Amino acid sequence: MASVMDSVDQRTQLAGHNRLELLLFRLNSKQRFGINVFKVQEVLQCPPLTQIPHSHSVVRGVATMRGKTIPVMDMSLAIGCRPVEDLSKSFMIVTEYNRSRQAFLVGGVERIVNLNWSNILPPPKGSGKGSYLTAVTKLDEVLIEIIDVEKIMAEVCNSSTEVSEELTQNVGDSLKDQHVLVVDDSSVARNQVKRTLEQLGINCTLANNGNEGLKVLQEWAENDDPRLEHLAIVLSDIEMPEMDGYTLTTEIRKDPRLSGLFIMLHTSLSGTFNNAMVKKVGADIFVPKFKPDELATTIMTRVQEFVEERGF
């Protein structure tokens, strides 16, 4: 137990200083890609895979690990490139996203690097809506591409974004007058949250990363923007280029004009570490991604509390 808690403490200290660790890997070329180590459970030589009839084309099969089967997705196929060819020389990166366990098939795994989120930049503007990049960085003058895994997961799993009708029918008019700031670097994740809020009739403003979200809040405070008065929730992802959600929370708490805002961290990262970080950085609640009804219920509860506190 002590070793587990030491690991949690090490990871939370790393994240609390706007830093992350990237596992570098390759697909079918010399181009290097990165994935946040927070999401990685283990890396294994690819075992024999069992084919599943009528599965998504990206799913190359399932692997049996410790008596359980997990789907194995070809990362190269998922982003529109040719498939990883020689499975016997390939690797599986076993991950946990959105409360599910899966593996991504890659051509090769290199090393783990420790970086500052300020060195992780949004993808080039010309990359377009069809791009699978969520961020880029440079290491030894070589470009590292960070893939939007949430976009892959949404396409493969075809997750629903619909909120139950019984929830949407219970939204009072006073809740619809309030506002939510949504901060997330993944366009898929932003749109999932936006869609949830739209079904509740709650207005929102979108920001692409923590730095952009903080600037929005500071501008609202400087200009006495009415959206700040009605801001019931800052709903933020954690891993984002330029400024992560933990650092955003810290910066909000340091600003006396913003320090009382309700901050909800909404992420696909491991809940064990996040619950520790919620307390450490001063966020109010952590909600794992992405179940529309669960998110909607949490938002409605908070907005109702906000309305009662403010007397709207």
N, C-alpha and C positions, 0 to 999 in steps of 0.2 A: 504493500500500500504506500509506503514511504516513497518508493521510486516513482510510482505513478504521480503522486502529489508534487515531487520534485520536477517531473516532466511538465506538469501543468504550470508550475511556477515559472519555469524557464520560458515556456511558450508565451505566457501572459506578459512577462517582462519584455520579451522581444516585440510583441504586438503593441504594447503600451508605449513604445518608443518609435512608433511609426515605421517599424521594420518588419521584414518578412523573409522567409527562406523559400527559395525556388528550387524545385527539382528540375534539372535540365534534361531534355530527351530529344531524340531525333525520330523522324518518320521514315521517309524513303530517300532523303537527300542529306546534304551537309547542314541544311538549315536547322537551327536549334530552337526548341520551344521550351516553355516553362510552365509549371503548375505549382500552386502554393502547397508547401509541405503540410500545412494544416489539414489539407483534404486527403492526404495520402496515408493509407494504413500500412501498406507494404508494397515492395517491388519484387516480382518473381519472374524467373524464366517461364515462358509460356508453356503450360502443360498441354497434353492432348485435349482438344475441345470436342464437345458433343454438339452436333448440329440440331437445331430446333426448327421443325417445319413451319413455314409461314411467318417466320420472325422478320423483323425489320432488316433491310439489306445491310445496314451498318453493323448489326450483331453477327459476329463470326461464329458464335456458339456459346456454350456455357462451360464453366470450369467448376469442378468439385473441390471445395476447400474445407477441410475439417468437418466433413459431413454435410456441408451446405453448398448449394449451387448458386453461382453468380453469373450474370450475363457479361460477355466479353465483347466490347465494341471496338471496332477498328477506327482509331482516331483519324487516320489518314483518309479513309473513305468518308468519315463523318464531315470533313471539311471540304469535300469535293475533289480530293486527289486520288491517285491510284492506290489500291489496297496494299497493306503490308504483305509482302510476298512469302518469305520463308519463315513460317511459324516456329520452326525448330530453333531459329536464331533470334527470335523476337522476345519481347518482355511484356509483362502485364503490370500496369500501375493500378493497384487496387485502391479504390477511393470510396469516400462516403459523401454523397451529395443529397441534399433534400430528404434526409432520413432514409435513404436507400443505399445499398452497397452494390458496387459494380466495378468492373475492371476495364481499362482502356489498353488496347493492343498498340504497342509502339515498336519502332525498328531497333532502337537502342537507348539505353539510359546512361547519362554521363555522371553528373555530380550535383551536390547541393550547394547553392551559393546564398550568402546572407546579404540582403540589399535594403536600402531605405525606400519606402513607398514614394518619396519625392523624386526618385530616379525612375519610377515606373510611370510612363506617359500614356495618354490616350492614343489610340491608333490614328494613323494619318487620315485627315478628313476625306481624302479621295478614295479611301478603301470601300466606301459604299455600304448600303444596308445589307447586302448579301455577305459581307465579310464575317468571318468567324473570329476575328481578333477582338479582344476586349482591352488589350494594352500591349505596349512594347517597351523594351529597355535595351541598353547597350552594355555589353560585358567584353572587355578587352577589344573595344572597337567593333565588336560583332553584334549584329541585331538579334535580339531574342524576342520571339513572338509568344504572347500569352493568349491562349485560345479561350473563347467564351464557352466554357463547358456547359453553362446553364442553357445556352442556345441549343447545343447538341442534345442535351437531356430533354428539352421541351419538344424537339422535333422527333426524337426516337420514341419517347414515352407518350407523346400527344396528351400532355396533362391538361385537364379541364381548368378553365379560369372562371367558371360559373359559380356564383354564390346561390345558396338555396333560397327558394322563393319565400320560405317562412321567415328568413332573416331580413330580406329586402323589404318585406311588408311591414316590418316593425321599426322602420327608421322614421323618427319624428322630424317635423319641419325645422326644429331648432338645431338638430344635428347637421342638417344640410347647409346651414349658414356658416359652418366652421370650415377650417382649412387644414391641410396636411402637406408638409414638405417631404417629398420622396427623393432620397439620395441613393443612386445606384449606378454603377458603371455599365452594367449589362442592360442593353436595350430590351431584351426579353423580360428580364426581371422588372424593369421600370414599367413596362406595359402590362405585366401581370398585376402589379399593385395598382396601377392606374385603372385598369379594368375593374378590379375589386371595388375601388372607391367610387367609380362611376355608377356601379350597380347599387351602391348605398346612397348615391346622390350627393356625395361629399366632394368638394372642390380640392384640387391639388396643384402644386407647382413641382416641376421635375428638375433635378440637378444631376449631372453626370458623374460627380465625384465629391469627396469631402471638401476640397478646396472651393469648388464651385458652390456647394451648398452653404458653406460658411459665408462666402461673399454675398449670396442672396439674403441671408439673415442680417448681415451687417448693413446692407443697403436698405432693407426694410426698417431697421432700427434708426438709421440716420434720417430717413425720409418720413418717419411716422406712418408707414404703410399700414392700412387697416388689416391687411392679411396677417401681420404679426400679432395684432390684438386677438384675432380669431384663430391663431395657430394652435390647434389642439395637440398635434404630434409632429415631431421630427422623426421620420421613419427612414432609417439608414442601413444600408449594407455595411459590411465590415471591410472586406478586402476591395480597395479601389485605388486607382492610380493617383499620384500626387499627394493625397491625404486619405488615410484609412478611416473607418468609422470610429475606432477607438480614439484617434487623435481629434477627429471632429467633435466627439463628445467632450473631450478635455478642453478644447478651445471654446466651446459653447459655455461650459461651466466657469471658465475664467472671465467671461465678458458679463459684467453686471447687468447689462441690458437684456441678455439672453439666458442668464444662468438658471432661471426658473422654468425653462422649457421642458416639456415631457419628451424624453428621447427613447425611442423603441428601436433596438437593433434587430434587424431582420436579415438572416443570412443562412447559407447552406453549410457553413462551417460547423465543426463538431460542437455539440452543446456543452460538453464537459468544460472545455476551455472558455466558451462564451459566458457561461454562468459565473465563472470566476472573474472574467473581465468586466461584466456588467457592474459588479460591486467595486472593482478597482478603479474604473474610470468615471463612475457616477452616472451611468445610464439608468433608466427606470425599469426596463423590461427587455428580455430577449425572446424573440419568437422565431423558431426555425422555419425555413422555407419548405415548400410552398403549398399550403392547403387553404383554398379560398375561404371556406367557412370558418376555419380557425382564425385566420387573419381578420376576416370581417367581424367576427365576434369580439376579438380583442380590441379592434379599432372602435367598434360601437360602444363597448364598455368604457373605454378611455374618453371618447368624445362626450358621452353622457355625463361622466364625472366632470369634465372640463366645463360643460354648459352649466352644471349645477354650481360649480365653484365660482364662475364668473357672473352668474345670474342672468344669462342671456335668455 
